[in-house]
Amino acid sequence: MLGLMQDRQLLVSGLLRHAESYHPDVEIISKTCEGAVVRSSYRQLGARVRRLARALEALGVKPGDRVATLAWNTHRHLELYFAVSGIGAVLHTVNPRLFPEQIDYIVNHGGAKCVFFDITFGDLVATQRAGFTEVETLVAMTDADHMGDMPDGALAYEDLLADQTDAPYDWPEFDERTASALCYTSGTTGNPKGVLYSHRSTLLHSFVVTQADGLQLSNADSTLLAVPLFHVNAWGVPYASAMVGAKLVLPGPQLDGKSLYDLARDEGCTFSLGVPTVWLGLFQHLDRDPAADAGALMLNRVVIGGSAAPRAIIQRFRDIGVTAIQAWGMSETGPVAAICTLLARQRDLPENEQVDIQTLQGRGIYGVELRVVDDEGNILPHDGKSAGDLQVRGPWVTSGYFRGEGGDVLDGDGWFSTGDVANINPDGFVRLTDRSKDVIKSGGEWISSIDLENAAMSHPAVEEAAVIGRPHPKWQERPMLIVVRKPGAEVTPEELTTHLEGLVAKWWLPDATEFVDELPHTATGKLQKMKLREQFADYQLPA
């Protein structure tokens, strides 16, 4: 027997209608590539999105067509989020920080019909244009006065909107399983792979982001979106913000510590999201600029994702009265799969024990199942010790990559292997110990590079740290520590070893420590250990 309830499709256009109807005057603040700050609202967003939807149709964009973007966090990029998916096309965000060859591959593999780009990427698009095999239309996301030396044939975004009306628009109704957005993995090994999200997965994910046990996003928030709109749909926050009517503050191309501090202070931001390198930049600004006062910020919580958050960052936020929430996920998990919030009985624990918990990657959110298996596929117990391959399944977890790349990525029961090595404790908290390709195997035992890096970063002179394994004639592999010192700080390898002796097992201590000016990161802020292994390929550990 079926229930007698209405069956309305879960569509991205419904989020926009809701925000317009119930939160029309909530602000959306956008820094632009031209330099101006644009202040608008959900009412104005809706009007411009309707114009954009008509403009896309006038360009010949049809349901299922991919519309690519090379753009920062601005109001125009946000408009594309709703207009493209709203008409049944697929928003194809492309990371502009990737190598040109990767951008060329992603645009072509995705089969983009149009490319919308910020003026800061005009030269990039002009150079790449000949390689975009299926692209028919280029649109510079600016007005006629700022077109400058844009690629030949490029259209001006504001002209497209000016030619259309913002009259009521009948958003099409279609199956909620229809594709809404396409994001590509960072491609640390092999070519990037496309993850194709649906309207249904996007809406279900938005509900979780707004939960009290989720990211707690609500109408009371002013959200500084420091995670890029090209990075896994900005972790779903643009959609969830429309769902609850949260104020959005978009920093444009300026993601340095000073710019983010000024914007958060001036717009009364209560909530923000970003990768660890973003927060390192913020604290560097607070440390170096005497005029920067952490007390002037209204932030009450931040989300740290993209890679494991160092304990030092979590503690630093606590010191200025901000709750740091770790969230774990990946492009393939839509992206949020686990969120680290304290259980009720943990809120009275001593501060150091609370921070211990906050360094974990979190508990699986409703809808997502997590488990750890060994090399033979045996399910490991949730004892906080047994480490193995972290697997996941759920309604916003990928069932396969775009165009079938990578073949069948699920096992017979629908589990997706993440490539992360982890354990799960009795309370369900996941603790990542490494990526499977980064774990250090010394004498038959595993050394967690993440734990060793966090221990090193707790030293007051260390800005950032990375650990890689180097070959060893007796132990197979031994850890090598690579450190970036804080500006003006001094520390020796011997001092770091002494510091680590009280924090990790003696046999974990690095066999060598080297200092560098900076560490390589991917376009999404993750450490590029592959590059470090290449850089130190000929390095010989001391006898």
C-alpha positions in Angstrom: 0.0 0.0 0.0 1.4 3.4 -1.0 1.0 6.5 1.1 -1.4 9.3 0.1 1.2 12.1 0.0 2.0 14.5 -2.8 5.0 13.7 -4.9 6.8 16.9 -5.8 10.2 16.7 -7.5 13.2 18.0 -5.5 14.7 20.5 -7.9 17.3 23.3 -7.6 14.7 25.8 -9.0 12.6 25.1 -5.9 15.3 26.5 -3.7 15.4 29.8 -5.6 11.6 30.1 -5.5 11.6 29.5 -1.8 14.4 32.1 -1.1 12.6 34.7 -3.2 9.2 34.1 -1.4 10.3 33.8 2.2 13.7 35.6 2.4 13.5 38.2 -0.4 15.4 41.0 1.5 18.2 38.9 2.9 21.5 40.2 1.6 24.0 38.7 -0.9 27.3 40.6 -0.9 29.7 40.1 -3.7 33.2 41.4 -4.4 33.8 41.4 -8.2 36.8 41.0 -10.4 36.3 44.6 -11.6 36.9 45.8 -8.0 33.4 46.9 -7.0 31.3 45.4 -4.2 27.8 44.5 -5.4 25.1 44.4 -2.7 21.9 42.6 -3.6 19.3 40.2 -2.1 17.5 37.0 -2.9 14.8 39.0 -4.6 17.3 40.5 -6.9 19.0 37.2 -7.3 15.7 35.7 -8.5 15.1 38.5 -11.0 18.6 38.2 -12.5 18.5 34.4 -12.6 15.2 34.5 -14.6 16.9 36.8 -17.1 19.9 34.5 -17.3 17.7 31.4 -17.8 16.1 33.1 -20.8 19.6 34.2 -22.1 20.8 30.6 -21.9 17.9 29.4 -23.9 18.5 32.2 -26.4 22.1 30.9 -26.8 20.7 27.5 -27.6 21.4 25.8 -24.3 19.1 22.8 -23.9 18.4 20.3 -21.1 21.4 18.1 -20.5 23.9 20.5 -22.1 26.9 21.3 -20.1 27.7 25.0 -19.3 31.2 25.4 -18.0 32.5 28.1 -15.6 36.0 29.4 -14.9 35.1 31.8 -12.2 35.5 33.0 -8.6 32.9 33.4 -5.9 30.8 36.3 -7.2 27.1 37.1 -7.6 27.3 36.2 -11.3 28.7 32.7 -10.6 26.0 32.2 -8.0 23.4 33.2 -10.6 24.7 30.5 -13.0 24.3 27.9 -10.2 20.5 28.4 -10.2 19.9 29.3 -13.9 21.8 26.5 -15.5 20.4 23.7 -13.4 17.0 25.4 -13.3 16.5 25.0 -17.0 17.6 21.3 -16.9 21.1 21.9 -18.2 24.3 20.9 -16.2 26.5 23.4 -14.4 30.1 22.3 -15.1 32.4 24.2 -12.7 36.1 24.0 -13.8 38.9 24.8 -11.4 40.9 27.7 -12.9 43.9 26.9 -10.8 44.6 23.7 -12.6 47.2 23.3 -15.3 46.1 24.4 -18.7 46.3 20.8 -20.0 44.0 19.7 -17.2 41.5 22.5 -18.0 41.6 21.6 -21.6 40.9 17.9 -20.8 38.1 18.7 -18.3 36.2 21.1 -20.7 36.4 18.7 -23.5 35.7 15.6 -21.6 32.7 17.3 -20.0 31.5 18.3 -23.5 30.8 21.9 -22.5 28.7 23.9 -25.0 29.4 27.3 -23.4 32.1 28.6 -21.2 31.4 31.5 -18.8 34.6 33.1 -17.4 35.7 35.9 -15.2 37.8 38.6 -16.8 40.8 37.5 -14.7 40.8 34.4 -16.9 40.5 36.2 -20.2 44.1 35.4 -21.3 43.7 31.8 -20.1 40.5 31.3 -22.2 42.0 33.0 -25.2 45.0 30.6 -25.1 42.9 27.5 -24.5 40.1 28.4 -26.9 41.5 26.5 -29.9 41.6 23.3 -27.8 37.9 23.6 -26.7 36.5 21.2 -29.3 32.8 21.4 -28.5 32.5 24.9 -27.1 30.2 27.1 -29.2 29.9 30.2 -27.0 32.2 32.2 -24.7 30.8 34.7 -22.2 32.9 37.1 -20.2 31.3 37.6 -16.8 31.3 41.4 -16.8 29.8 44.4 -18.5 30.6 46.0 -21.8 32.8 48.7 -20.1 35.2 46.0 -18.8 35.4 43.7 -21.8 38.9 45.0 -22.7 41.0 42.3 -24.4 38.6 39.5 -24.0 38.9 36.5 -26.5 37.5 37.1 -30.0 33.8 36.5 -30.2 33.2 36.6 -26.4 29.9 38.0 -25.3 29.4 40.3 -22.3 27.4 38.7 -19.5 25.5 41.9 -18.5 24.5 42.5 -22.2 23.0 39.0 -22.3 20.9 39.8 -19.2 19.9 43.3 -20.4 18.3 41.7 -23.5 16.0 39.6 -21.4 13.1 40.2 -19.0 12.8 39.2 -15.4 9.1 38.6 -15.7 7.7 35.4 -14.0 9.3 32.3 -15.5 7.8 28.8 -15.6 10.7 26.7 -14.3 10.5 23.3 -16.1 9.5 20.3 -14.0 11.4 17.1 -14.6 12.7 14.0 -12.8 14.6 14.9 -9.7 17.3 12.4 -10.7 18.2 14.6 -13.6 21.9 15.8 -13.6 22.3 19.2 -12.1 26.1 19.8 -11.8 29.4 18.2 -12.9 32.6 18.5 -10.9 35.9 16.9 -11.6 38.3 15.4 -9.0 41.6 17.1 -8.5 43.4 14.4 -10.6 46.3 13.7 -8.2 46.8 10.4 -10.1 45.8 10.1 -13.8 43.3 12.4 -15.5 40.6 14.1 -13.4 37.3 12.2 -13.3 33.8 13.7 -13.5 31.3 13.4 -10.7 27.8 14.0 -11.9 25.3 15.3 -9.2 21.6 15.1 -9.5 18.9 17.6 -8.3 17.8 15.0 -5.8 21.3 14.4 -4.3 21.8 18.2 -4.1 18.6 18.8 -2.3 19.0 15.9 0.1 22.6 17.1 0.9 21.2 20.6 1.5 18.9 19.3 4.3 21.9 17.8 6.1 24.0 21.0 5.9 21.2 22.9 7.7 20.7 20.4 10.5 21.7 21.2 14.1 24.0 18.1 14.0 25.2 19.1 10.5 26.8 22.5 9.7 24.0 24.3 11.6 23.4 26.8 8.7 20.3 29.0 9.3 18.7 32.3 8.5 20.6 33.8 11.5 23.9 33.3 9.7 26.0 35.7 7.6 28.2 33.3 5.7 31.6 34.1 4.4 32.1 31.6 1.5 35.8 31.1 1.5 35.6 27.7 -0.2 35.5 28.3 -4.0 32.3 27.8 -6.0 34.4 25.6 -8.3 35.3 23.3 -5.4 32.6 20.6 -5.1 29.8 23.1 -5.4 31.2 25.1 -2.5 30.4 22.2 -0.2 26.7 22.6 -1.0 26.4 25.9 0.9 24.9 28.0 -2.0 22.0 25.7 -2.2 21.6 25.3 1.6 21.8 29.1 2.0 18.8 29.5 -0.3 17.0 26.8 1.5 17.2 28.7 4.9 17.7 32.3 3.7 21.2 32.7 5.1 23.1 35.9 4.1 25.9 35.1 1.7 29.2 37.0 1.5 31.2 36.2 -1.6 34.9 37.3 -1.6 35.5 37.2 -5.4 39.1 36.6 -6.3 40.6 37.8 -3.0 41.1 34.9 -0.6 44.2 36.3 1.2 44.0 36.6 5.0 43.6 40.3 5.1 40.8 40.4 2.5 38.9 37.6 4.3 39.4 39.3 7.7 38.2 42.7 6.5 35.1 41.1 4.8 34.2 39.0 7.8 34.5 42.0 10.1 32.6 44.4 7.9 29.8 42.1 7.1 29.3 40.6 10.6 30.0 37.1 9.3 29.0 34.4 11.9 30.0 31.4 9.8 32.6 30.5 7.3 34.1 27.5 5.4 37.5 26.9 3.9 40.5 24.5 3.6 43.3 24.6 6.2 45.5 26.8 4.1 42.8 29.5 4.1 42.8 29.6 7.8 46.6 29.6 8.0 46.4 32.8 5.9 43.9 34.3 8.3 46.0 33.6 11.3 49.1 34.9 9.6 47.3 38.2 9.0 46.2 38.4 12.7 49.7 37.7 13.8 51.4 40.2 11.5 49.0 43.2 11.4 48.8 45.0 14.8 45.5 46.6 13.6 43.9 43.2 13.0 41.8 42.4 16.1 40.3 38.9 16.4 37.8 40.4 18.9 36.3 42.5 16.1 35.1 39.3 14.3 31.6 37.9 15.0 32.5 34.4 13.8 31.1 31.8 16.1 32.0 28.7 14.0 34.0 27.8 10.9 34.1 24.6 8.9 37.4 23.1 7.9 37.5 20.6 5.1 39.5 19.5 2.0 42.2 17.9 4.1 42.7 16.9 7.8 42.8 20.0 10.0 45.9 20.4 12.1 45.2 20.4 15.9 47.0 23.8 16.1 44.3 25.4 13.9 41.5 24.0 15.9 43.1 25.2 19.1 43.8 28.6 17.7 40.1 29.1 16.8 39.1 28.0 20.3 41.5 30.6 21.7 39.5 33.4 19.9 36.1 32.0 20.8 35.3 30.2 17.5 34.2 26.6 17.2 36.0 24.8 14.5 34.0 22.0 12.8 35.8 19.4 10.8 33.8 18.0 7.9 35.0 15.1 5.8 34.0 14.2 2.3 35.2 14.3 -1.3 33.9 15.1 -4.7 32.5 11.6 -4.9 30.4 12.1 -1.7 28.6 15.1 -2.7 30.7 16.3 -0.8 29.9 16.1 3.0 29.8 12.6 4.4 30.9 13.1 8.0 30.7 16.1 10.4 32.6 16.4 13.7 30.3 17.9 16.4 30.6 17.0 20.0 28.0 14.7 21.5 26.0 16.1 24.5 28.0 14.0 27.0 31.3 15.3 25.6 30.5 19.0 26.0 31.6 19.0 29.7 34.9 17.3 29.1 38.2 19.2 29.7 39.2 21.5 26.9 42.1 19.3 25.7 39.8 16.2 25.5 37.3 18.2 23.5 40.0 19.3 21.1 41.1 15.6 20.8 37.6 14.8 19.5 37.5 17.9 17.2 40.6 16.6 15.5 38.6 13.6 14.3 36.9 13.8 10.9 33.4 13.3 12.4 30.5 10.9 12.4 28.6 9.8 9.4 25.6 12.0 8.8 22.1 10.6 8.3 21.9 9.1 4.9 25.5 8.2 4.7 26.9 4.8 5.8 30.6 4.4 6.6 32.7 1.3 7.3 36.3 0.2 7.4 37.5 -3.0 5.7 40.9 -4.8 5.6 42.8 -5.9 2.5 40.6 -9.0 2.2 37.3 -7.0 2.5 36.6 -8.1 6.0 34.6 -5.5 8.0 36.7 -4.1 10.9 35.3 -3.3 14.3 34.5 0.2 15.5 37.2 0.1 18.2 39.2 3.2 17.3 42.2 1.1 16.5 41.5 -1.2 13.6 42.6 0.8 10.5 41.7 -0.1 6.9 40.1 1.2 3.8 37.3 3.6 4.4 34.2 2.8 2.4 31.0 4.8 2.0 27.5 4.6 0.4 24.5 6.8 0.4 22.1 8.9 -1.8 24.6 11.6 -2.5 27.6 9.2 -3.1 28.7 8.6 -6.7 27.6 5.4 -8.4 30.3 5.9 -11.2 32.3 8.5 -13.0 31.1 10.5 -16.0 31.4 8.7 -19.3 32.3 5.5 -17.4 35.9 6.5 -16.6 37.4 4.2 -14.1 34.9 1.4 -14.8 32.8 0.0 -12.0 33.7 1.9 -8.8 31.3 0.1 -6.4 31.5 -3.3 -4.9 28.7 -5.8 -5.1 26.9 -4.2 -2.2 27.2 -0.6 -3.5 30.1 0.5 -1.3 32.6 3.1 -2.7 36.2 2.8 -1.6 37.5 6.3 -0.8 41.2 5.6 -0.8 41.5 6.9 2.7 43.0 4.7 5.5 40.9 5.2 8.7 39.5 3.8 11.9 36.2 4.3 13.5 35.8 4.6 17.3 32.9 3.1 19.4 31.0 6.5 19.1 31.2 6.4 15.3 33.8 9.1 14.9 36.1 8.5 11.9 39.8 9.1 12.2 41.8 9.4 9.0 45.3 8.1 9.4 46.4 8.6 5.8 45.6 8.3 2.1 46.3 4.8 1.1 49.1 6.0 -1.2 50.7 8.1 1.6 50.7 5.7 4.5 54.3 4.9 5.7 55.0 1.2 6.3 57.9 0.8 8.6 59.0 -2.7 9.6 55.5 -4.1 8.9 53.8 -1.4 11.0 51.9 1.7 9.8 53.0 5.3 10.6 50.3 7.9 10.2 51.8 10.8 8.3 48.8 13.0 9.3 49.3 12.4 13.0 53.0 13.1 12.6 52.3 16.3 10.7 49.9 17.5 13.4 52.4 16.8 16.1 55.1 18.8 14.3 52.7 21.7 13.7 52.1 22.0 17.4 55.6 23.5 17.7 55.3 27.3 17.9 57.9 27.8 15.2 56.2 25.6 12.6 53.9 27.1 10.0 53.2 24.0 8.0 54.6 20.4 7.9 54.5 17.4 5.6 55.7 13.8 6.1 56.6 11.4 3.3 58.1 8.0 3.4 61.6 7.3 2.1 63.1 3.9 1.3 65.1 2.2 4.1 67.3 -0.9 3.7 66.1 -2.5 6.9 62.6 -1.0 7.7 61.3 -0.7 4.2 60.3 2.9 4.7 61.0 5.6 7.3 59.3 9.0 7.7 60.9 12.2 6.5 59.6 15.5 7.9 59.5 18.6 5.7 58.8 21.9 7.5 58.0 25.5 6.7 59.0 27.8 9.5 56.9 30.7 10.7 58.3 34.1 9.5 61.2 35.1 11.8 61.1 31.8 13.7 64.0 29.5 14.2 64.0 25.8 15.0 66.5 23.0 14.4 65.8 19.4 13.4 67.1 18.3 16.8 64.6 20.6 18.6 61.7 19.3 16.5 62.7 15.7 17.4 62.8 16.6 21.1 59.3 18.2 20.7 57.9 15.1 19.0 59.3 12.7 21.5 56.5 13.5 23.9 53.8 13.3 21.3 54.3 10.2 19.2 55.8 6.7 19.6 59.6 6.7 19.5 59.7 4.5 16.4 57.6 7.1 14.6 60.2 9.8 15.0 61.4 11.1 11.6 64.8 9.9 10.4 65.4 13.2 8.7 64.0 16.8 8.8 64.4 19.3 6.0 63.2 23.0 5.9 61.7 24.5 2.8 60.2 28.0 2.0 56.8 26.6 1.0 55.0 23.3 0.4 53.2 22.4 -2.9 49.5 22.3 -2.8 46.8 21.2 -5.2 44.3 23.7 -6.6 42.0 22.8 -3.8 44.5 23.3 -1.0 45.6 19.8 -0.4 49.3 18.9 0.1 50.9 17.5 -3.0 52.9 14.8 -1.5 53.6 13.3 -5.0 55.5 16.5 -5.8 57.4 16.2 -2.5 58.3 12.6 -3.3 59.6 13.8 -6.7 61.5 16.7 -5.2 63.2 14.4 -2.7 63.5 11.3 -4.9 67.3 11.2 -4.6 67.4 12.1 -0.9 69.3 9.6 1.1 68.3 9.1 4.7 71.2 9.2 7.2 72.6 5.9 8.2 
